[in-house]
Amino acid sequence: MTLHVDGIIRNARLATLQTGVHGDDYGTLQGCLAWHAGKIVFVGSEADCPELLAGQDIDAQQQWLTPGLIDCHTHLVYDGNRASEFEQLRQGMRYQDIAAAGGGINSTVRATRAASEDTLLRSAETRLKCLLREGVTTVEIKSGYGLSLNDELKMLRVIRALGERGDVHVSATCLAAHTLPFDFSGDQDAYIDWITETLLPQLKDENLAEAVDVFCESIGFSAAQTHRLFAAATRLGLRVKGHVEQLSQQHGADVVAEFGGLSADHVEYLEPEQCLLLAQKDVVAVLLPGAYFYLNETRKPPIQAMRDAGVSMAVATDLNPGTSPLNSLLTAANFSSVLFGLTPAEAWAGITRHAAQALGLAQCKGQLREGFDADFLLWSCDHPRQIIHELNRFKPTGIWRLGKEQRHD
């Protein structure tokens, strides 16, 4: 019996990124992939492939087929730039001192509050296009540069508009607990009360976010305040995640684990016992080497301790205007290997399978697997590790999102 499908790619080398199936860290096999109605319906050898009648029949000519890339931590909606702070950092100032002097996040808050939705959308589209050209088919985008009701909702509406374009899946996160805004007069507890009592119910009513994030840090919010925020978010049915243990040990990862959060992000100061907590609760550690690089940090995430504990490690750009203006997920993957010591296979898992897990999408994205979304890429290379090794060399020769070929010229 002949099955009708939307498309099939034959004569391909597939890095499925499935675990323990095909005998290596990439889940490698030789064969074909077929899709229908936005889902993968077959992955396997040509010999095992059923008889298919395909609307699109492609000879890959031995190119590599991989899952679409997933950038699971970005702040790409904002206005203004902070190149002057980059100069200050290069002249020896610490980021904490720049923030205390009125720079840092609050400088972007001023610019973003003054910008219209149209202005924010246009600038965000430009940044997003850089990611899409590299093969990103799923992206997480955070608010956190509004820090008032109207401006946080404005950012979240822009994030929703980016997702409505159809060429990328967008996961929206509310990061109102990014920093204390200048108009709250130093009262962090009152600001957390405002987020939990006013902002979160409003964005829930408008269905503008899937998750709630926090900057739990000495220059951000405490573990106790993080606990209050997560409790309120959980009551509303929102998932939680956290910027934790980036610049110091604040026990934010413990709170993320307590609430069964999606991810603990940055984690340079994570302790071995916290690695065990994350593993027990299936919390993904999201590595952000761009911020480590730009801030010239020296404390690296405890990679071996996370390996030993069985923590899933994702990799993301942390694309933001100040501490990681990095518009390339492939560069972040290279940094994760060069700066943090991930193997190329671990880096690939970090921008596909584990990144999907960090967004709560592990059952539908990040692997070439039957029943998963038909988000996949073709690459002309000798092996996928080459894409991690050679900076700014490779772009996909073909990009499919839900089975539809994309053009990002």
C-alpha positions in Angstrom: 0.0 0.0 0.0 1.4 3.4 -1.0 1.3 6.2 1.6 0.9 9.8 0.5 3.2 12.2 2.3 4.1 15.9 1.8 7.8 15.2 1.3 10.8 12.9 1.6 14.5 13.5 1.7 16.5 10.5 0.4 20.2 9.6 0.3 21.0 11.5 3.4 23.3 11.1 6.4 21.1 11.8 9.4 22.2 13.1 12.8 19.0 12.3 14.5 20.2 13.5 18.0 18.3 10.5 19.5 20.0 8.9 22.4 21.2 5.3 22.5 19.6 4.4 19.3 22.1 4.4 16.5 25.3 3.7 18.3 27.0 7.1 18.5 26.5 10.4 20.3 24.9 12.0 17.2 22.3 9.3 16.6 23.8 8.8 13.1 22.2 6.7 10.4 22.2 6.5 6.6 18.8 6.8 4.9 15.8 9.0 4.5 13.2 11.1 6.3 9.6 11.7 5.3 7.0 14.2 6.6 3.3 14.9 6.4 1.1 17.6 7.9 4.0 19.2 9.7 5.2 16.0 11.4 8.0 13.5 10.7 6.4 10.2 9.7 9.5 8.1 8.9 13.1 8.2 9.8 15.3 5.2 8.9 17.1 3.3 6.2 16.0 3.3 2.6 15.5 -0.5 2.9 13.0 0.0 5.7 11.1 2.9 4.2 7.6 2.0 3.1 6.3 2.8 -0.4 5.7 6.5 -0.4 4.2 9.0 -2.9 5.6 12.3 -2.0 4.7 15.8 -3.1 8.4 16.8 -2.7 11.1 14.1 -3.3 14.6 15.4 -2.6 17.9 13.7 -3.2 20.2 14.9 -0.4 23.3 13.7 -2.3 24.9 12.6 1.0 24.4 15.9 2.8 23.8 15.8 6.5 20.3 16.2 7.9 19.9 17.5 11.5 17.1 18.8 13.7 16.3 22.5 13.5 18.3 24.5 16.0 16.7 25.8 19.2 17.9 29.0 20.9 16.4 28.5 24.4 17.5 31.8 26.1 17.3 35.2 24.4 16.4 38.8 25.2 16.2 39.9 21.6 13.3 42.4 21.9 14.7 45.8 23.1 15.7 49.3 21.8 18.9 51.1 22.0 22.4 49.7 22.4 25.1 49.5 25.1 28.3 49.7 23.1 29.5 52.4 25.5 29.3 49.9 28.3 31.4 47.5 26.2 34.0 50.2 26.0 33.8 50.7 29.8 34.2 46.9 30.4 37.3 46.9 28.1 38.7 49.8 30.2 38.5 47.7 33.3 35.1 48.6 34.9 33.0 45.8 36.4 29.5 45.1 35.2 28.2 45.4 38.7 29.7 49.0 39.0 28.3 50.0 35.6 24.8 48.8 36.7 25.1 50.7 40.0 25.9 53.9 38.1 22.6 53.7 36.2 23.8 51.6 33.3 23.2 47.9 32.6 19.6 46.7 32.3 18.0 49.9 33.4 19.7 51.8 30.6 17.9 49.5 28.1 14.7 49.9 30.1 14.7 53.6 29.4 15.2 53.1 25.7 12.6 50.3 25.5 10.0 52.2 27.3 10.4 55.1 24.9 10.1 52.8 21.8 6.8 52.0 20.1 5.7 48.4 19.4 6.5 48.9 15.7 10.0 50.1 16.5 10.6 47.1 18.8 9.2 44.7 16.2 11.4 46.0 13.4 14.6 45.9 15.4 13.8 42.4 16.8 13.1 41.1 13.3 16.6 42.1 12.2 18.2 40.2 15.1 15.9 37.2 14.7 16.8 37.0 11.0 20.4 36.4 11.9 19.4 33.4 14.0 17.0 32.0 11.3 19.7 32.1 8.6 21.8 29.7 10.8 18.9 27.3 11.0 17.1 28.3 14.2 13.6 27.0 14.0 12.6 27.5 17.7 13.5 30.5 19.9 12.7 31.6 23.4 12.3 35.3 23.9 12.1 37.1 27.3 10.5 40.4 28.3 12.3 42.3 31.1 13.2 45.7 29.6 9.8 47.2 30.3 9.4 46.7 34.0 6.0 48.5 34.1 2.6 47.1 33.2 2.2 48.8 29.9 5.8 48.2 28.8 6.1 44.6 29.8 2.8 43.8 28.0 4.1 45.8 25.0 7.2 43.6 24.9 5.2 40.4 25.2 2.9 41.5 22.4 5.9 42.1 20.2 7.2 38.6 21.1 3.8 37.2 20.2 3.8 39.0 16.8 7.2 37.5 16.0 5.8 34.0 16.6 2.7 34.8 14.4 4.9 35.2 11.3 5.1 31.4 11.1 8.7 30.9 10.1 9.9 30.2 13.7 8.3 28.7 16.9 8.5 31.3 19.6 8.3 30.5 23.3 7.5 33.7 25.4 8.9 34.2 28.9 8.1 37.0 31.4 11.2 38.3 33.0 9.8 41.3 34.8 12.0 40.3 37.7 15.1 41.2 35.7 16.2 44.1 37.9 14.6 46.6 40.2 13.3 49.5 38.0 14.4 53.0 38.9 10.8 54.0 39.7 10.4 51.6 42.7 12.7 53.5 45.1 14.8 50.6 46.2 11.9 48.5 47.5 12.4 45.0 46.0 9.7 43.3 48.0 7.1 45.8 46.8 8.2 45.2 43.2 7.9 41.5 43.6 4.4 42.1 45.1 3.5 44.2 42.0 4.7 41.5 39.6 2.8 38.7 41.4 -0.4 40.7 42.1 -0.8 42.8 39.0 1.4 41.8 36.1 1.2 38.0 36.1 -2.6 37.8 36.3 -2.8 40.3 33.4 -0.4 38.4 31.1 -2.1 35.1 32.0 -5.5 36.6 31.0 -4.0 37.7 27.7 -2.1 34.4 27.2 1.1 36.4 26.6 3.7 34.1 28.3 4.4 30.4 28.9 6.9 30.8 31.7 8.3 33.2 34.3 12.0 34.0 34.8 14.0 35.8 37.5 17.5 37.2 37.9 18.4 35.7 41.3 21.7 37.4 42.1 23.4 39.8 44.5 22.5 42.7 42.1 19.1 41.2 41.3 16.6 39.3 43.6 17.1 37.0 46.5 16.3 33.3 46.8 13.4 34.2 49.1 12.0 36.7 46.6 12.4 34.2 43.9 10.5 31.7 45.9 7.6 34.1 46.3 7.6 34.8 42.5 7.7 31.2 41.6 4.9 30.3 44.0 2.6 32.9 42.4 3.5 31.8 38.9 2.9 28.2 39.7 -0.6 29.0 41.1 -1.4 30.6 37.7 -0.2 27.5 35.8 3.0 29.2 34.4 6.3 27.3 34.3 9.3 28.8 35.9 13.0 29.1 35.1 15.9 31.2 36.5 19.0 33.2 35.9 20.9 31.7 38.8 24.4 31.4 40.2 25.9 33.5 37.5 28.1 36.0 39.4 27.9 34.5 42.9 26.2 31.7 44.9 22.7 32.7 45.9 21.0 29.3 46.0 18.7 30.3 43.2 19.2 26.8 41.6 17.7 25.3 44.8 14.5 27.3 44.3 14.3 26.3 40.6 14.7 22.7 41.6 12.1 22.9 44.4 9.5 24.2 41.9 10.5 21.7 39.2 11.5 24.5 36.9 12.3 24.1 33.2 15.9 25.4 33.5 18.6 26.9 35.6 20.6 29.3 33.4 24.2 30.6 33.6 25.2 28.4 36.6 28.9 29.4 36.8 28.7 29.2 40.6 26.7 26.0 40.8 27.8 23.6 43.5 28.1 19.8 43.1 25.1 19.2 45.5 23.0 21.5 43.4 23.9 19.5 40.3 22.3 16.5 42.0 19.2 18.5 42.8 18.8 19.6 39.1 19.2 16.1 37.9 16.6 14.7 40.4 14.0 17.3 39.2 14.9 17.1 35.4 15.9 20.7 35.4 18.1 21.6 32.4 21.2 23.7 32.9 21.4 26.3 30.2 25.0 27.3 29.5 25.5 30.9 28.2 29.1 31.2 27.1 28.4 34.5 25.3 27.9 36.3 28.7 31.0 34.6 30.1 33.0 35.8 27.2 31.8 39.4 27.1 32.1 39.8 30.8 35.6 38.3 30.8 34.6 36.0 33.6 36.9 33.3 35.0 34.6 31.0 36.9 33.3 28.3 34.6 30.2 26.2 35.1 31.0 22.8 36.7 30.7 20.8 33.5 32.1 17.5 34.9 30.0 17.7 38.0 26.9 18.1 35.8 28.0 15.2 33.6 28.5 13.0 36.7 25.1 14.0 38.1 23.3 13.4 34.8 22.2 17.0 34.2 21.0 17.8 30.7 23.0 20.8 29.4 21.6 23.1 26.8 23.4 26.0 25.1 22.0 29.3 24.1 23.1 32.8 22.8 21.7 34.9 25.7 21.3 37.4 22.9 20.9 40.8 24.7 22.1 44.4 24.3 24.7 44.4 27.0 26.4 41.3 28.3 25.9 39.0 25.3 25.1 40.8 22.0 25.6 37.5 20.2 23.4 36.9 17.2 24.8 33.4 16.4 23.8 30.2 18.1 26.5 28.3 16.2 29.1 30.7 17.8 27.6 30.0 21.2 27.9 26.3 20.5 31.6 26.7 19.6 32.2 28.8 22.7 30.6 26.1 24.8 33.2 23.7 23.5 36.2 26.0 23.5 35.5 27.9 26.8 33.5 25.4 28.8 34.8 22.1 27.5 31.7 20.5 26.0 32.4 17.9 23.3 31.0 18.8 19.8 28.3 16.1 20.3 27.3 17.7 23.7 27.2 21.1 22.0 24.9 19.7 19.3 22.6 18.1 21.9 22.7 21.5 23.7 21.3 23.4 20.7 18.7 20.7 19.8 17.5 18.0 22.2 18.4 19.6 25.5 17.3 23.0 24.4 13.9 21.6 23.5 13.7 20.1 27.0 14.6 23.5 28.5 11.4 24.9 26.8 9.1 22.0 27.8 9.2 20.8 24.2 11.1 17.6 24.6 8.2 15.5 23.2 8.0 17.3 19.9 11.2 19.1 19.0 15.0 18.8 19.0 15.3 15.3 17.4 14.7 13.6 14.1 12.1 11.2 15.4 8.8 9.9 14.1 5.9 12.0 15.5 8.1 15.0 16.1 7.7 18.4 14.4 9.2 18.4 10.9 11.8 21.0 11.7 15.1 20.0 10.1 18.1 21.3 8.2 20.4 20.1 5.4 24.1 20.8 5.7 27.0 20.4 3.2 29.8 19.3 5.5 31.9 16.2 6.2 30.4 15.7 9.7 28.2 17.8 12.1 31.2 18.3 14.4 32.7 20.4 11.7 29.9 22.9 12.1 30.8 23.4 15.7 34.5 23.6 15.0 34.7 26.1 12.1 33.3 29.5 13.1 31.2 31.5 10.6 31.7 28.9 7.9 28.5 26.9 7.6 24.9 27.9 6.9 22.2 25.3 6.1 21.6 24.5 2.4 18.0 23.8 3.3 15.7 24.8 6.2 12.3 23.3 6.9 9.9 24.4 9.7 6.8 22.2 10.2 7.6 20.6 6.8 7.6 23.9 4.9 10.9 25.1 3.3 12.0 28.5 4.6 13.9 31.3 2.8 15.8 33.8 5.0 17.8 35.7 2.3 
